[in-house]
Amino acid sequence: MNDLYVQIATLEIHPSQIAAYRLAVEEQAKTAIEKEPGALALNAVANKDDPTRITVFEIYRDRAAYESHLKAEHFLRYKATVETMVKSLKLTLVSPVVLATKPHA
Amino acid sequence: MNDLYVQIATLEIHPSQIAAYRLAVEEQAKTAIEKEPGALALNAVANKDDPTRITVFEIYRDRAAYESHLKAEHFLRYKATVETMVKSLKLTLVSPVVLATKPHA
C-alpha cells in the first residue's frame, strides 16, 4: 500500500455542461480501469446540494501508473473534451490511512 | 447504484493527535467493513503536504445502512475516542457519477 499513488481531484463544472461532463468522466474512468493495469480505482461523485461540484477519488498502483494514465489515449481525449466544461480544477496528493472495502463491492 | 449513500468527510486533526487519530480511524473503518453488511467502503487518506487534513470517502448500501453505522458500537467508540482530536469536521453528501474499481483491487 505504501507505493500507491492516491489523488483527490476537485472540479467545478460550468452548469450548462454538467450532463456532458458526467458522460465524459464516466467513459474515461471505465476505460482507464479496463485498459490500464495500474489504474485501481476512479470514483467520481457530485455534491448533492451543488451538482457542479465534482470530486474524483483516484488510486493508482504507483507513480509510474499515474504517469502512464496521463499519457493514455482515453485520458488525453477526455482532457480535450472537458477543457471548456471545467471552470476550476484542484489536485490534492494524499496518502492512504486506511482503505477498507467490502470484497466484491 | 442509485440507492447508495455516499459521503465525503473532511477533517482537521490537532497536530499532536495525528498518530492517535490514524489508529482510531483505521480500527473503526476495518471493523465497519467487517461487521456492517451495508458498509461498502471506508477510505481515509491524509493530505501529503498537510497530514492534519484527512478525507474519508464513505460508501453505504443505502441511507438505512448509514443510519445503522451511526449507531454501531465501534462507531460510537470511535466518536468518543476522537472527540478531542478533531479540530473540525465537514460532511458532504454526494451522489455517484461513476464508481470504477479494479476487480479484487
Backbone of each chain as ProteinMPNN parsed JSONL, in Angstrom:
{"seq_chain_A": "MNDLYVQIATLEIHPSQIAAYRLAVEEQAKTAIEKEPGALALNAVANKDDPTRITVFEIYRDRAAYESHLKAEHFLRYKATVETMVKSLKLTLVSPVVLATKPHA", "coords_chain_A": {"N_chain_A": [[0.822, -1.207, 0.0], [2.119, 1.136, 0.422], [3.292, 2.189, -1.855], [1.238, 3.125, -3.364], [-0.366, 5.529, -5.456], [-2.263, 8.137, -4.724], [-4.907, 10.324, -5.281], [-6.92, 13.23, -4.949], [-9.168, 14.797, -6.937], [-10.714, 17.879, -7.299], [-13.363, 19.47, -8.822], [-14.947, 22.176, -10.527], [-17.744, 22.526, -12.483], [-19.021, 24.034, -15.435], [-22.362, 25.089, -15.22], [-24.135, 24.569, -17.42], [-22.904, 22.489, -18.622], [-22.945, 20.161, -17.215], [-24.215, 17.609, -17.685], [-22.885, 16.713, -19.987], [-20.264, 16.662, -19.059], [-20.426, 14.682, -17.071], [-20.908, 12.36, -18.596], [-18.505, 12.258, -20.025], [-16.534, 11.901, -18.018], [-17.355, 9.52, -16.945], [-16.984, 7.709, -19.074], [-14.234, 7.929, -19.413], [-13.233, 7.064, -16.895], [-14.16, 4.395, -16.709], [-12.896, 3.271, -18.927], [-10.207, 3.625, -18.263], [-9.956, 1.974, -15.978], [-10.477, -0.457, -17.131], [-8.504, -0.714, -19.132], [-5.974, 0.136, -18.206], [-3.425, -1.343, -16.481], [-2.419, -0.383, -14.065], [-4.277, 1.352, -12.997], [-6.331, 1.556, -10.358], [-8.647, 2.443, -9.017], [-11.237, 4.714, -9.826], [-13.236, 6.956, -8.8], [-15.897, 8.989, -9.201], [-17.832, 11.603, -7.914], [-20.714, 13.701, -7.302], [-21.566, 16.716, -5.64], [-24.449, 16.624, -3.597], [-25.934, 18.885, -3.01], [-25.009, 20.708, -4.792], [-24.547, 20.179, -7.874], [-22.597, 20.992, -9.652], [-20.221, 20.672, -8.467], [-17.663, 18.467, -8.393], [-16.031, 15.564, -7.218], [-13.198, 13.561, -7.556], [-11.942, 10.532, -6.682], [-8.975, 8.967, -6.798], [-7.055, 6.09, -7.386], [-3.941, 4.753, -8.012], [-1.576, 2.205, -8.897], [1.079, 2.92, -8.513], [3.376, 5.711, -8.775], [4.374, 5.678, -11.365], [2.32, 4.403, -12.71], [0.355, 6.338, -12.585], [1.551, 8.292, -14.147], [1.557, 6.982, -16.615], [-1.175, 6.915, -17.024], [-1.726, 9.614, -17.498], [-0.774, 9.86, -20.03], [-2.309, 8.223, -21.54], [-4.41, 7.361, -24.301], [-7.237, 7.527, -24.002], [-7.397, 9.192, -21.776], [-6.24, 11.564, -22.675], [-8.051, 12.239, -24.655], [-10.322, 12.678, -23.086], [-9.408, 14.918, -21.569], [-9.21, 16.856, -23.588], [-11.872, 16.947, -24.403], [-13.25, 17.891, -22.122], [-12.195, 20.316, -21.58], [-13.34, 22.899, -22.002], [-15.474, 22.668, -20.362], [-14.82, 22.679, -17.728], [-14.57, 24.698, -14.964], [-12.904, 25.111, -12.795], [-10.104, 23.364, -11.39], [-8.673, 21.348, -8.959], [-5.952, 19.572, -7.715], [-5.196, 17.227, -5.256], [-2.678, 15.654, -3.645], [-2.592, 12.697, -1.836], [-2.094, 10.441, 0.976], [-2.725, 7.044, 1.79], [-4.583, 6.303, 4.735], [-6.324, 4.38, 5.705], [-7.675, 1.915, 3.657], [-10.502, 0.535, 3.305], [-12.521, -1.859, 2.025], [-15.424, -3.562, 1.028], [-15.245, -6.952, 0.024], [-15.764, -7.668, -3.394], [-17.497, -5.551, -3.623]], "CA_chain_A": [[0.0, 0.0, 0.0], [2.957, 2.342, 0.542], [3.621, 2.737, -3.166], [0.043, 3.622, -4.042], [-0.435, 6.962, -5.773], [-3.679, 8.438, -4.479], [-5.134, 11.739, -5.554], [-8.301, 13.715, -4.966], [-9.382, 15.93, -7.849], [-11.983, 18.581, -7.076], [-13.625, 20.263, -10.021], [-16.191, 22.921, -10.672], [-18.16, 22.393, -13.875], [-19.993, 25.041, -15.869], [-23.696, 24.486, -15.025], [-24.752, 24.074, -18.662], [-22.103, 21.381, -19.149], [-22.908, 19.061, -16.241], [-24.567, 16.307, -18.281], [-21.797, 16.323, -20.9], [-19.086, 16.325, -18.26], [-20.654, 13.39, -16.406], [-20.688, 11.31, -19.596], [-17.073, 12.188, -20.379], [-15.734, 11.331, -16.924], [-17.753, 8.12, -16.809], [-16.301, 6.937, -20.113], [-12.801, 7.941, -19.131], [-12.93, 6.245, -15.717], [-14.375, 2.982, -17.03], [-11.852, 2.839, -19.861], [-8.935, 3.553, -17.533], [-9.955, 0.778, -15.12], [-10.46, -1.636, -18.001], [-7.326, -0.845, -20.002], [-4.69, 0.441, -17.569], [-3.192, -2.293, -15.385], [-2.09, 0.3, -12.806], [-5.386, 2.196, -12.511], [-7.05, 0.662, -9.445], [-9.99, 2.974, -8.73], [-11.557, 6.076, -10.264], [-14.597, 7.155, -8.301], [-16.307, 10.388, -9.33], [-19.113, 11.893, -7.251], [-21.164, 15.088, -7.399], [-22.225, 17.177, -4.409], [-25.913, 16.555, -3.678], [-26.548, 20.217, -2.964], [-24.44, 21.544, -5.859], [-24.029, 19.186, -8.832], [-21.448, 21.485, -10.416], [-19.007, 20.332, -7.696], [-17.308, 17.063, -8.619], [-14.819, 15.074, -6.569], [-12.752, 12.275, -8.101], [-11.022, 9.843, -5.781], [-8.22, 8.173, -7.777], [-5.99, 5.244, -6.834], [-3.062, 4.087, -8.984], [-0.654, 1.254, -8.256], [2.263, 3.681, -8.101], [3.51, 6.968, -9.505], [4.551, 5.367, -12.788], [0.985, 4.092, -13.253], [-0.322, 7.632, -12.78], [2.155, 8.954, -15.313], [1.013, 6.3, -17.801], [-2.568, 7.369, -17.163], [-1.733, 10.96, -18.093], [-0.401, 9.753, -21.455], [-3.205, 7.273, -22.223], [-5.226, 7.98, -25.349], [-8.571, 7.881, -23.48], [-7.285, 10.338, -20.868], [-5.982, 12.77, -23.489], [-9.322, 12.575, -25.308], [-11.153, 13.272, -22.013], [-8.902, 16.268, -21.268], [-9.588, 17.76, -24.684], [-13.34, 17.063, -24.41], [-13.81, 18.618, -20.976], [-11.429, 21.549, -21.349], [-14.195, 24.085, -21.898], [-16.551, 22.401, -19.4], [-14.283, 22.76, -16.369], [-14.329, 26.069, -14.522], [-11.704, 25.052, -11.962], [-9.609, 22.014, -11.078], [-7.626, 21.309, -7.931], [-5.476, 18.214, -7.455], [-4.585, 17.091, -3.934], [-2.0, 14.37, -3.476], [-2.863, 12.202, -0.488], [-1.568, 9.102, 1.246], [-3.755, 6.257, 2.46], [-4.563, 5.962, 6.159], [-6.934, 3.045, 5.665], [-8.547, 1.689, 2.501], [-11.284, -0.64, 3.708], [-13.582, -2.037, 1.023], [-16.069, -4.873, 1.055], [-14.909, -7.77, -1.141], [-16.772, -7.719, -4.463], [-18.459, -4.449, -3.507]], "C_chain_A": [[0.865, 1.27, 0.0], [3.283, 2.993, -0.786], [2.425, 3.368, -3.862], [0.137, 5.131, -4.277], [-1.916, 7.323, -5.708], [-3.879, 9.948, -4.572], [-6.625, 12.046, -5.453], [-8.359, 14.919, -5.898], [-10.714, 16.567, -7.488], [-12.175, 19.558, -8.225], [-14.918, 21.041, -9.864], [-16.514, 22.943, -12.159], [-19.124, 23.532, -14.227], [-21.391, 24.41, -15.845], [-24.31, 23.908, -16.301], [-24.06, 22.815, -19.183], [-22.115, 20.146, -18.243], [-23.167, 17.704, -16.893], [-23.435, 15.812, -19.182], [-20.548, 15.929, -20.115], [-19.244, 14.947, -17.614], [-20.417, 12.229, -17.371], [-19.203, 11.131, -19.885], [-16.259, 11.541, -19.268], [-16.099, 9.868, -16.714], [-17.009, 7.255, -17.827], [-14.804, 6.824, -19.813], [-12.455, 6.997, -17.973], [-13.069, 4.757, -16.033], [-13.28, 2.456, -17.954], [-10.508, 2.689, -19.147], [-8.862, 2.273, -16.698], [-9.857, -0.487, -15.965], [-9.1, -1.821, -18.685], [-5.992, -0.607, -19.312], [-4.457, -0.503, -16.395], [-2.97, -1.59, -14.045], [-3.162, 1.241, -12.288], [-6.295, 1.326, -11.667], [-8.459, 1.146, -9.125], [-10.105, 4.4, -9.234], [-13.02, 6.308, -9.924], [-14.932, 8.641, -8.349], [-17.683, 10.557, -8.707], [-19.422, 13.378, -7.412], [-21.816, 15.492, -6.081], [-23.742, 17.15, -4.599], [-26.504, 17.958, -3.753], [-25.955, 21.178, -3.995], [-23.776, 20.635, -6.89], [-22.921, 19.707, -9.751], [-20.127, 21.117, -9.728], [-18.764, 18.836, -7.764], [-16.045, 16.741, -7.817], [-14.468, 13.732, -7.197], [-11.676, 11.718, -7.172], [-10.296, 8.803, -6.645], [-7.108, 7.37, -7.093], [-5.246, 4.549, -7.977], [-2.069, 3.225, -8.219], [0.582, 1.965, -7.733], [2.353, 4.927, -8.983], [3.647, 6.737, -11.016], [3.198, 5.069, -13.448], [0.198, 5.383, -13.483], [0.243, 8.35, -13.999], [1.709, 8.294, -16.627], [-0.408, 6.764, -18.091], [-2.617, 8.711, -17.888], [-1.418, 10.933, -19.589], [-1.363, 8.863, -22.239], [-4.126, 8.021, -23.187], [-6.587, 8.409, -24.808], [-8.515, 9.056, -22.518], [-7.059, 11.629, -21.648], [-7.265, 13.216, -24.199], [-10.266, 13.245, -24.292], [-10.711, 14.709, -21.729], [-9.343, 17.276, -22.325], [-11.098, 18.015, -24.669], [-13.833, 17.998, -23.319], [-13.176, 19.994, -20.764], [-12.335, 22.769, -21.15], [-15.346, 23.887, -20.898], [-16.126, 22.715, -17.968], [-13.941, 24.211, -16.033], [-13.08, 26.121, -13.643], [-11.378, 23.603, -11.641], [-8.529, 22.141, -10.025], [-7.251, 19.853, -7.7], [-4.797, 18.184, -6.093], [-3.981, 15.698, -3.825], [-2.166, 13.936, -2.019], [-2.175, 10.86, -0.283], [-2.603, 8.342, 2.057], [-3.52, 6.172, 3.971], [-5.147, 4.567, 6.307], [-7.831, 2.985, 4.425], [-9.299, 0.393, 2.784], [-12.474, -0.767, 2.768], [-14.128, -3.453, 1.127], [-15.59, -5.687, -0.149], [-16.077, -7.802, -2.114], [-17.804, -6.607, -4.351], [-18.507, -3.709, -4.837]], "O_chain_A": [[0.397, 2.345, -0.376], [3.524, 4.199, -0.852], [2.593, 4.077, -4.854], [0.632, 5.891, -3.445], [-2.715, 6.873, -6.528], [-3.114, 10.731, -4.01], [-7.473, 11.232, -5.82], [-7.688, 15.927, -5.677], [-11.729, 15.877, -7.382], [-11.294, 20.351, -8.556], [-15.846, 20.624, -9.17], [-15.685, 23.321, -12.986], [-19.942, 23.937, -13.401], [-21.587, 23.321, -16.386], [-24.945, 22.854, -16.252], [-24.573, 22.151, -20.084], [-21.374, 19.193, -18.484], [-22.414, 16.756, -16.672], [-23.073, 14.636, -19.145], [-19.859, 14.973, -20.471], [-18.31, 14.144, -17.611], [-19.797, 11.231, -17.004], [-18.705, 10.009, -19.978], [-15.385, 10.718, -19.542], [-15.244, 9.063, -16.345], [-16.47, 6.202, -17.484], [-14.204, 5.757, -19.945], [-11.5, 6.226, -18.06], [-12.207, 3.956, -15.673], [-12.798, 1.336, -17.786], [-9.765, 1.74, -19.399], [-7.849, 1.574, -16.702], [-9.231, -1.467, -15.562], [-8.605, -2.941, -18.804], [-4.967, -1.099, -19.784], [-5.207, -0.472, -15.419], [-3.299, -2.146, -12.997], [-2.978, 1.868, -11.245], [-6.967, 0.442, -12.199], [-9.371, 0.332, -8.979], [-9.18, 5.198, -9.085], [-13.92, 5.909, -10.663], [-14.335, 9.449, -7.637], [-18.587, 9.756, -8.943], [-18.53, 14.199, -7.627], [-22.538, 14.7, -5.475], [-24.256, 17.594, -5.625], [-27.47, 18.189, -4.481], [-26.358, 22.34, -4.061], [-22.582, 20.352, -6.793], [-22.366, 18.944, -10.542], [-19.055, 21.233, -10.322], [-19.556, 18.039, -7.26], [-15.114, 17.545, -7.751], [-15.331, 12.869, -7.354], [-10.65, 12.35, -6.92], [-10.918, 7.875, -7.161], [-6.323, 7.915, -6.317], [-5.845, 3.851, -8.795], [-1.765, 3.48, -7.054], [1.075, 1.658, -6.648], [1.495, 5.157, -9.835], [3.113, 7.493, -11.827], [2.965, 5.437, -14.6], [-0.539, 5.501, -14.462], [-0.498, 8.941, -14.784], [1.509, 8.979, -17.63], [-0.79, 6.975, -19.241], [-3.443, 8.92, -18.777], [-1.754, 11.864, -20.32], [-1.253, 8.754, -23.46], [-4.556, 9.145, -22.927], [-7.055, 9.509, -25.103], [-9.463, 9.837, -22.438], [-7.628, 12.668, -21.313], [-7.532, 14.411, -24.328], [-10.919, 14.243, -24.599], [-11.543, 15.613, -21.656], [-9.784, 18.383, -22.014], [-11.551, 19.138, -24.89], [-14.729, 18.809, -23.553], [-13.578, 20.74, -19.872], [-12.12, 23.57, -20.241], [-16.099, 24.82, -20.621], [-16.963, 22.984, -17.105], [-13.144, 24.859, -16.712], [-12.291, 27.061, -13.733], [-12.252, 22.737, -11.622], [-7.592, 22.927, -10.165], [-8.12, 19.002, -7.511], [-3.93, 19.009, -5.805], [-4.687, 14.692, -3.903], [-1.913, 14.708, -1.095], [-1.73, 10.223, -1.238], [-3.279, 8.918, 2.909], [-2.389, 5.99, 4.422], [-4.558, 3.691, 6.939], [-8.635, 3.884, 4.178], [-8.794, -0.701, 2.534], [-13.334, 0.113, 2.72], [-13.377, -4.414, 1.295], [-15.534, -5.148, -1.254], [-17.232, -7.946, -1.713], [-18.885, -6.714, -4.931], [-19.251, -2.739, -4.978]]}, "seq_chain_B": "MNDLYVQIATLEIHPSQIAAYRLAVEEQAKTAIEKEPGALALNAVANKDDPTRITVFEIYRDRAAYESHLKAEHFLRYKATVETMVKSLKLTLVSPVVLATKPHA", "coords_chain_B": {"N_chain_B": [[-27.087, 1.212, -7.964], [-28.219, 3.615, -7.494], [-29.375, 3.835, -4.988], [-27.286, 4.031, -3.256], [-25.568, 5.401, -0.45], [-23.504, 7.976, -0.209], [-20.739, 9.644, 1.074], [-18.549, 12.345, 1.79], [-16.226, 12.937, 4.197], [-14.485, 15.577, 5.613], [-11.767, 16.336, 7.582], [-10.03, 18.138, 10.117], [-7.238, 17.585, 12.041], [-5.9, 17.825, 15.32], [-2.494, 18.664, 15.475], [-0.785, 17.278, 17.315], [-2.154, 14.98, 17.684], [-2.248, 13.333, 15.53], [-1.15, 10.705, 15.041], [-2.56, 9.124, 16.872], [-5.166, 9.591, 16.02], [-5.104, 8.451, 13.454], [-4.788, 5.71, 14.021], [-7.219, 5.25, 15.348], [-9.173, 5.768, 13.368], [-8.496, 3.894, 11.491], [-8.998, 1.461, 12.821], [-11.748, 1.719, 13.246], [-12.771, 1.88, 10.606], [-12.011, -0.58, 9.456], [-13.369, -2.362, 11.13], [-16.017, -1.612, 10.667], [-16.351, -2.308, 7.955], [-15.995, -5.018, 8.134], [-18.004, -5.861, 9.919], [-20.465, -4.582, 9.395], [-23.079, -5.181, 7.275], [-23.997, -3.341, 5.374], [-22.014, -1.46, 5.001], [-19.929, -0.435, 2.597], [-17.54, 0.733, 1.652], [-14.819, 2.376, 3.203], [-12.68, 4.721, 3.018], [-9.903, 6.296, 4.111], [-7.784, 9.076, 3.825], [-4.764, 11.055, 3.982], [-3.718, 14.401, 3.514], [-0.833, 14.882, 1.548], [0.808, 17.107, 1.796], [-0.012, 18.208, 4.14], [-0.552, 16.632, 6.821], [-2.458, 16.874, 8.803], [-4.845, 17.155, 7.6], [-7.526, 15.285, 6.769], [-9.329, 13.12, 4.642], [-12.282, 11.309, 4.265], [-13.715, 8.887, 2.363], [-16.78, 7.565, 1.938], [-18.894, 4.81, 1.474], [-22.086, 3.535, 1.6], [-24.625, 0.991, 1.525], [-27.213, 1.974, 1.452], [-29.34, 4.615, 2.728], [-30.366, 3.697, 5.148], [-28.414, 1.892, 5.925], [-26.334, 3.625, 6.486], [-27.421, 4.947, 8.673], [-27.552, 2.83, 10.485], [-24.812, 2.461, 10.793], [-24.112, 4.752, 12.219], [-25.062, 4.123, 14.676], [-23.642, 1.958, 15.479], [-21.636, 0.046, 17.706], [-18.807, 0.136, 17.468], [-18.517, 2.465, 16.0], [-19.546, 4.424, 17.709], [-17.706, 4.222, 19.784], [-15.381, 5.039, 18.447], [-16.143, 7.743, 17.849], [-16.239, 8.814, 20.436], [-13.59, 8.44, 21.205], [-12.126, 10.054, 19.413], [-13.026, 12.571, 19.789], [-11.72, 14.753, 21.097], [-9.59, 15.008, 19.453], [-10.2, 16.0, 17.02], [-10.285, 18.89, 15.171], [-11.909, 20.16, 13.32], [-14.798, 19.226, 11.416], [-16.318, 18.327, 8.438], [-19.142, 17.299, 6.66], [-20.026, 16.061, 3.543], [-22.613, 15.334, 1.506], [-22.863, 13.251, -1.258], [-23.461, 12.206, -4.688], [-23.043, 9.302, -6.685], [-21.193, 9.555, -9.715], [-19.562, 8.007, -11.339], [-18.396, 4.894, -10.329], [-15.674, 3.308, -10.554], [-13.826, 0.488, -10.255], [-11.03, -1.63, -9.988], [-11.43, -5.148, -10.303], [-10.994, -7.09, -7.368], [-9.134, -5.272, -6.429]], "CA_chain_B": [[-26.165, 2.278, -7.563], [-28.98, 4.824, -7.168], [-29.692, 3.892, -3.566], [-26.074, 4.168, -2.449], [-25.413, 6.616, 0.363], [-22.065, 8.261, -0.348], [-20.429, 10.844, 1.837], [-17.139, 12.701, 1.967], [-15.948, 13.649, 5.445], [-13.169, 16.225, 5.641], [-11.46, 16.62, 8.984], [-8.737, 18.695, 10.509], [-6.852, 16.919, 13.291], [-4.868, 18.542, 16.085], [-1.203, 18.091, 15.06], [-0.21, 16.333, 18.28], [-3.034, 13.817, 17.785], [-2.347, 12.66, 14.229], [-0.892, 9.261, 15.118], [-3.674, 8.503, 17.598], [-6.353, 9.637, 15.158], [-4.952, 7.479, 12.364], [-5.092, 4.386, 14.576], [-8.647, 5.147, 15.675], [-9.989, 5.686, 12.153], [-8.174, 2.609, 10.851], [-9.742, 0.407, 13.518], [-13.177, 1.919, 13.017], [-13.102, 1.567, 9.208], [-11.885, -2.031, 9.24], [-14.449, -3.029, 11.858], [-17.285, -1.336, 9.979], [-16.421, -3.107, 6.719], [-16.104, -6.43, 8.511], [-19.193, -6.214, 10.702], [-21.72, -3.993, 8.931], [-23.361, -5.649, 5.913], [-24.26, -2.236, 4.458], [-20.853, -0.562, 4.853], [-19.25, -0.986, 1.414], [-16.168, 1.244, 1.558], [-14.427, 3.471, 4.1], [-11.309, 5.005, 2.619], [-9.401, 7.529, 4.726], [-6.484, 9.496, 3.302], [-4.231, 12.288, 4.57], [-3.016, 15.239, 2.528], [0.625, 14.694, 1.588], [1.508, 18.323, 2.235], [-0.54, 18.63, 5.441], [-1.135, 15.396, 7.359], [-3.592, 17.13, 9.706], [-6.068, 17.18, 6.779], [-7.977, 13.923, 6.47], [-10.56, 12.974, 3.866], [-12.817, 9.944, 4.312], [-14.67, 8.632, 1.287], [-17.604, 6.532, 2.574], [-19.995, 4.286, 0.657], [-23.016, 2.622, 2.275], [-25.586, 0.401, 0.592], [-28.347, 2.899, 1.364], [-29.4, 5.521, 3.873], [-30.583, 2.91, 6.369], [-27.11, 1.33, 6.306], [-25.577, 4.716, 7.117], [-28.005, 5.183, 9.995], [-27.056, 1.732, 11.331], [-23.403, 2.74, 11.078], [-24.023, 5.791, 13.261], [-25.444, 3.533, 15.971], [-22.82, 0.779, 15.758], [-20.802, 0.197, 18.907], [-17.442, 0.561, 17.088], [-18.544, 3.867, 15.57], [-19.728, 5.259, 18.91], [-16.413, 4.215, 20.493], [-14.508, 5.936, 17.65], [-16.556, 9.137, 18.058], [-15.824, 9.238, 21.78], [-12.126, 8.459, 21.245], [-11.501, 11.108, 18.594], [-13.702, 13.852, 20.035], [-10.789, 15.84, 21.425], [-8.516, 15.034, 18.444], [-10.72, 16.597, 15.789], [-10.438, 20.338, 15.266], [-13.104, 20.491, 12.542], [-15.356, 18.119, 10.635], [-17.352, 18.729, 7.482], [-19.693, 16.157, 5.934], [-20.621, 16.448, 2.263], [-23.361, 14.242, 0.894], [-22.604, 13.264, -2.696], [-24.078, 11.094, -5.412], [-22.057, 8.746, -7.606], [-21.216, 9.762, -11.161], [-19.03, 6.72, -11.794], [-17.55, 4.208, -9.349], [-14.957, 2.309, -11.357], [-12.793, -0.108, -9.4], [-10.482, -2.882, -10.5], [-11.837, -6.315, -9.516], [-10.006, -7.579, -6.402], [-8.083, -4.278, -6.137]], "C_chain_B": [[-26.94, 3.508, -7.107], [-29.294, 4.967, -5.693], [-28.471, 4.156, -2.697], [-26.069, 5.485, -1.683], [-23.911, 6.883, 0.416], [-21.778, 9.611, 0.283], [-18.925, 11.075, 1.833], [-17.014, 13.477, 3.27], [-14.568, 14.29, 5.322], [-12.928, 16.703, 7.065], [-10.117, 17.33, 9.102], [-8.431, 18.161, 11.908], [-5.819, 17.789, 14.02], [-3.507, 17.878, 15.818], [-0.635, 17.057, 16.025], [-0.99, 15.015, 18.313], [-3.093, 12.994, 16.499], [-2.184, 11.144, 14.347], [-2.065, 8.548, 15.792], [-4.942, 8.497, 16.739], [-6.28, 8.577, 14.058], [-5.277, 6.059, 12.847], [-6.589, 4.212, 14.804], [-9.488, 4.987, 14.412], [-9.717, 4.377, 11.421], [-8.986, 1.481, 11.502], [-11.235, 0.499, 13.204], [-13.569, 1.479, 11.594], [-13.06, 0.061, 8.973], [-13.022, -2.783, 9.919], [-15.787, -2.824, 11.149], [-17.424, -2.219, 8.743], [-16.603, -4.588, 7.045], [-17.478, -6.761, 9.099], [-20.512, -5.679, 10.166], [-21.994, -4.434, 7.494], [-23.517, -4.495, 4.92], [-23.13, -1.234, 4.316], [-19.97, -1.121, 3.742], [-17.814, -0.498, 1.276], [-15.974, 2.381, 2.545], [-12.947, 3.719, 3.842], [-10.878, 6.345, 3.2], [-8.002, 7.821, 4.195], [-6.079, 10.8, 3.984], [-3.544, 13.098, 3.483], [-1.51, 15.048, 2.674], [1.314, 15.931, 2.157], [0.959, 18.876, 3.557], [-1.276, 17.459, 6.075], [-2.214, 15.621, 8.416], [-4.923, 17.115, 8.948], [-6.404, 15.782, 6.303], [-9.249, 14.0, 5.623], [-11.016, 11.522, 3.975], [-13.922, 9.836, 3.261], [-15.474, 7.406, 1.717], [-18.749, 6.097, 1.667], [-20.79, 3.276, 1.486], [-24.045, 2.153, 1.254], [-26.789, 1.314, 0.381], [-28.369, 3.749, 2.633], [-29.577, 4.764, 5.191], [-29.256, 2.31, 6.858], [-26.246, 2.4, 6.976], [-26.111, 4.973, 8.526], [-27.618, 4.069, 10.978], [-25.612, 1.974, 11.746], [-23.271, 3.714, 12.246], [-24.347, 5.246, 14.652], [-24.556, 2.357, 16.363], [-21.857, 1.065, 16.912], [-19.392, 0.692, 18.535], [-17.427, 2.01, 16.629], [-18.691, 4.8, 16.77], [-18.428, 5.335, 19.718], [-15.425, 5.147, 19.779], [-14.853, 7.401, 17.907], [-16.068, 9.658, 19.415], [-14.304, 9.386, 21.851], [-11.565, 9.691, 20.555], [-12.055, 12.501, 18.908], [-12.728, 15.007, 20.272], [-9.649, 15.95, 20.399], [-8.906, 15.857, 17.221], [-10.957, 18.092, 15.997], [-11.678, 20.787, 14.488], [-13.517, 19.285, 11.714], [-16.423, 18.678, 9.714], [-17.823, 17.486, 6.744], [-20.36, 16.664, 4.661], [-21.313, 15.23, 1.666], [-23.205, 14.353, -0.626], [-23.378, 12.135, -3.36], [-23.078, 10.611, -6.459], [-22.274, 9.223, -9.041], [-20.714, 8.473, -11.812], [-18.153, 6.154, -10.671], [-16.88, 3.058, -10.095], [-13.783, 1.788, -10.541], [-12.331, -1.418, -10.012], [-11.016, -4.038, -9.653], [-10.679, -6.769, -8.621], [-8.907, -6.563, -6.111], [-8.051, -4.03, -4.637]], "O_chain_B": [[-26.389, 4.358, -6.408], [-29.462, 6.08, -5.193], [-28.613, 4.474, -1.517], [-26.498, 6.526, -2.182], [-23.15, 6.118, 1.008], [-22.488, 10.589, 0.05], [-18.133, 10.133, 1.866], [-17.616, 14.539, 3.433], [-13.597, 13.621, 4.967], [-13.764, 17.377, 7.668], [-9.209, 17.139, 8.293], [-9.244, 18.266, 12.827], [-4.967, 18.411, 13.386], [-3.387, 16.658, 15.925], [-0.06, 16.059, 15.59], [-0.531, 14.04, 18.908], [-3.894, 12.066, 16.389], [-2.993, 10.388, 13.81], [-2.506, 7.495, 15.333], [-5.694, 7.523, 16.733], [-7.264, 7.896, 13.768], [-5.962, 5.304, 12.156], [-7.158, 3.164, 14.496], [-10.409, 4.171, 14.378], [-10.619, 3.816, 10.798], [-9.583, 0.655, 10.811], [-11.893, -0.506, 12.934], [-14.573, 0.793, 11.405], [-13.967, -0.504, 8.363], [-13.574, -3.728, 9.355], [-16.591, -3.75, 11.045], [-18.48, -2.807, 8.507], [-17.28, -5.315, 6.319], [-18.046, -7.814, 8.81], [-21.568, -6.248, 10.442], [-21.228, -4.1, 6.59], [-23.201, -4.656, 3.741], [-23.267, -0.253, 3.585], [-19.334, -2.16, 3.917], [-16.952, -1.253, 0.824], [-16.844, 3.237, 2.708], [-12.08, 3.025, 4.372], [-11.41, 7.393, 2.835], [-7.15, 6.936, 4.124], [-6.918, 11.546, 4.489], [-2.863, 12.537, 2.625], [-0.979, 15.051, 3.784], [2.284, 15.82, 2.906], [1.427, 19.91, 4.033], [-2.484, 17.307, 5.891], [-2.826, 14.659, 8.881], [-5.992, 17.068, 9.557], [-5.66, 15.174, 5.534], [-10.123, 14.833, 5.86], [-10.213, 10.606, 3.796], [-14.906, 10.576, 3.271], [-14.912, 6.318, 1.848], [-19.489, 6.936, 1.152], [-20.244, 2.3, 2.0], [-24.302, 2.824, 0.255], [-27.318, 1.417, -0.726], [-27.509, 3.605, 3.501], [-29.011, 5.142, 6.217], [-29.012, 2.233, 8.062], [-25.514, 2.11, 7.923], [-25.338, 5.192, 9.458], [-27.386, 4.331, 12.158], [-25.229, 1.729, 12.89], [-22.441, 3.534, 13.137], [-23.962, 5.826, 15.668], [-24.697, 1.814, 17.459], [-21.342, 2.173, 17.062], [-18.846, 1.565, 19.208], [-16.441, 2.716, 16.838], [-18.039, 5.842, 16.838], [-18.093, 6.383, 20.269], [-14.727, 5.937, 20.415], [-13.962, 8.214, 18.153], [-15.561, 10.774, 19.529], [-13.787, 10.318, 22.467], [-10.627, 10.309, 21.058], [-11.593, 13.495, 18.347], [-12.89, 16.095, 19.72], [-8.84, 16.875, 20.468], [-8.049, 16.345, 16.485], [-11.72, 18.504, 16.871], [-12.409, 21.675, 14.928], [-12.695, 18.44, 11.36], [-17.317, 19.407, 10.145], [-17.006, 16.704, 6.256], [-21.166, 17.593, 4.704], [-20.672, 14.224, 1.362], [-23.395, 15.425, -1.2], [-23.883, 11.231, -2.695], [-22.354, 11.412, -7.049], [-23.408, 9.286, -9.518], [-21.351, 7.924, -12.711], [-17.284, 6.843, -10.137], [-17.452, 1.978, -10.244], [-12.871, 2.534, -10.183], [-13.138, -2.213, -10.494], [-11.056, -3.937, -8.427], [-9.531, -6.825, -9.06], [-7.851, -6.936, -5.6], [-7.246, -3.23, -4.161]]}, "name": "protein", "num_of_chains": 2, "seq": "MNDLYVQIATLEIHPSQIAAYRLAVEEQAKTAIEKEPGALALNAVANKDDPTRITVFEIYRDRAAYESHLKAEHFLRYKATVETMVKSLKLTLVSPVVLATKPHAMNDLYVQIATLEIHPSQIAAYRLAVEEQAKTAIEKEPGALALNAVANKDDPTRITVFEIYRDRAAYESHLKAEHFLRYKATVETMVKSLKLTLVSPVVLATKPHA"}
